[in-house]
Amino acid sequence: MVSVVDKKSPIEKDSLCRKGGAVPRIMMGNQVQDRQLDSELRTVIDADAREKLINWQELWRYRDLFYFLIWRDVKTRYAQSVLGIGWAIIQPVFSMVIFTIVFGNLAKVSSDGVPYAIFSYAALVPWTYFSSALSGATNSLVGSSSMITKVYFPRLVLPIAPVFGKLIDFGIAMVILAGFMFYFKIAPTIWALFLPYLVLLMILAASGIGMWLTAMSVQYRDIRYAMNLVITLLMYAAPVVYPASSVPENWRMIYAINPMVGVIEGFRASLLGTTAMPWDFILVGTISAMVFFFSGLIYFRRTEKIFADVV
Amino acid sequence: MSDVAIKVENLSKRYRIGLKEAVNDTFVGAISAVVQHPLKNLRQLHRLSAFSEAGEDSGGILWALKDISFQVEQGEVLGIIGRNGAGKTTLLKILSKITYPTSGRVEMKGRVASLLEIGTGFHPELTGRENIYLNGTLLGMTKREIDRKLDEIIDFSGVEKFIDTPVKRYSSGMRVRLAFSVAAFLEAEILLIDEVLAVGDTGFQKKSLGKMEEAAYQGRTILFVSHSMAAILALCTRGYLLELGRGTYYPTANEAVNKYLTQLAFSENIPLDQRIDREGSGKLKFVSVRVLGEEEESLQQVVTGQKITISLQYDVGGNEPLRNTNFGVIIFGNLGQQLFVSDTEMAGTEIAALPGRGEIKCEIPNCPLSPGDYRILVWAVSNYDLLDRVESATTFSVHEGDFFGTGKLPYLESQGVFIPHHWKGIKNGKRNSSP
């Protein structure tokens, strides 16, 4: 086999060099309770067989792993930091302050008739989620390379876990948004009932693009370095600091291919009542998010077989 | 109904290994190489996953496994042996579904648990208890299963006191014990085990051994990879010998071990620098390993008590001199038991910058080995980079000799090593002995 000696800890390196006179100690659980059921289980590995796009049965068996990976992310993200979960609030609020000063006061960007601060914050809540979910997913595989090369589990859980894990930060940021709305005395429109769909669209987009980037980052490390660029680019290609109404009419449908356009404008329209619900943006965004999701899934499933070999 | 638990048919695995780079010796050449780099890198990276049919016999392809077929019946313990690079780990990884075969088919009946490493996925910030859940689910257990066994796992690991302390505060021994305990409670009919599992202090080892014996009666099918022939003989009922990707099945572990040892003896006829069963980056290569006697003469046979010198000759080729290189030697007995372990760092010998070719000598003033056959493994590491590692770089045999200088030979059946020591006779609490 190809042994790639990478930077291992000295201890590991030692055991690498000194392995030899090993006495095996193998032990197993005391009782196999579901034995009858288990012996029905058959594992077939066939180089020529095509696998299902989504193996629901297997994903279901590993649901607890999915849960614990999310939980680990959440628990360790702010470990040993003074502010802890407070960072989930500071990140978007800080961006809001900067944007308000630079774009709202200095550049005098239009904010569709609401104070610029809440105008940008309503966009920053889904945007911060989207960008952190993407970078979390992209780093997930390379960051877990020891898991990939030593244990089998459905690889899909790696990019999907951060997509769901970051929802907690998103929830906290939403609470702050409610606080701002109360402060600025802005009441949500009836379309706020439609928010869950926008959240779903946001998750779909993040998973789809996340799967693409994750699978590519295993083979091409460039993706990790390019991440910051891509995220910055996507942010300016979405109506975070400016309203979508300032985009020329002819270009709007192409603009809406970025699924976050529909999500962000939808957030503003439903919560702040800036414009009428942008159904056209949401429809185009939904279609493109679906395309991203299924193509990402296919690409991921096709490349995951070589993850352990190239990571 | 047949009771075949594992059926492997024509399994092959092909790897793409790093391609050689052209060396530029002109300035213009170097500049244009930098410009072309991204394109070349893209092509190379892409090739890691793509194989063109035309490129079949180009130098960049390695068949880690070629046409492997065997069956393991339920309850059998199959020992897989072979030198480094023979494909043992690749085989285990394919069966564990970590990596995919290039061609062939495997069928396994029952729940499969693979242990190539323990403690995978441990997070230093999480407590011991939390890591049990994380690691357990990663190995395929459900939360309910872990809930049920949690007390047993904690109890077995012997770290109850620290179970709610973050793992980063654990000693490495505690971490290993906790990791091992999780693996110990896996429920499966088929177990795929790499020898990295051999860990822990003696007290813990004993405990684990007891647990293993208890489980051995439960009729599980086990595939066990090891370098230790003693372990293979003790545990395995069948043997499978891998040699550069091709394998042979033996109905008893004994036969496989014997065959392997004969094979090792054969490989000494190949000059060391031409051997390909080695690991490491190759920035340094051992070209010859010899056992020398009093007069610097090469020896195949030595005598217990004799002064011997192990000489390692190496070549760093055109590479720059390597700093902080740590050279190591391990002497193995004929069943794979480690008898002597030393490296220059551990012994406190500083090896500074190295010239292109050189020699390192390890002097043993008083050969403490009992009569028998021995193998020497050599390795060299520089700044955490494994440069070269060759198993059975050379072999030698030891004949009985006068270790203690008393004029008396040890019994022929003596085993193990001799250690300088003194006897004292004490009578009625008063000393009554030689100076």
Interface residues (C-beta under 8 A of the other chain):
Chain A: M1 V2 S3 V5 K7 K8 S9 P10 I11 K13 S15 L16 C17 R18 K19 G20 G21 A22 V23 P24 R25 I26 M27 M28 G29 N30 Q31 V32 Q33 R35 D38 S39 L41 R42 T43 V44 I45 D46 A47 D48 R61 Y62 D64 L65 Y67 F68 L69 R72 K75 T76 A79 Q80 S144 S146 M147 I148 T149 K150 V151 Y152 F153 Q219 Y220 T303 K305 I306 A308 D309 V310
Chain B: S12 K13 Y15 I17 L42 L45 H46 L48 S49 L62 A64 N84 G85 G87 T89 T90 K93 I94 L95 S96 K97 I98 T99 Y100 P101 T102 S103 G104 R105 V106 E107 M108 K109 G110 R111 V112 S114 L116 E117 T120 G121 H123 E125 L126 E130 Y133 L134 T137 L138 L139 G140 M141 T142 K143 K149 E152 S172 F180 A184 F185 L186 E187 A188 E189 L191 I193 E195 V196 L197 A198 G200 Q205 S208 L209 K211 M212 E214 A215 Q218 R220 I222 F224 S226 H227 S228 A230 A231 A234 L235 E279 G280 S281 G328 I330 F332 G336 Q337 Q338 V341 D343 L377 W379 V381 Y384 D385 L386 R389
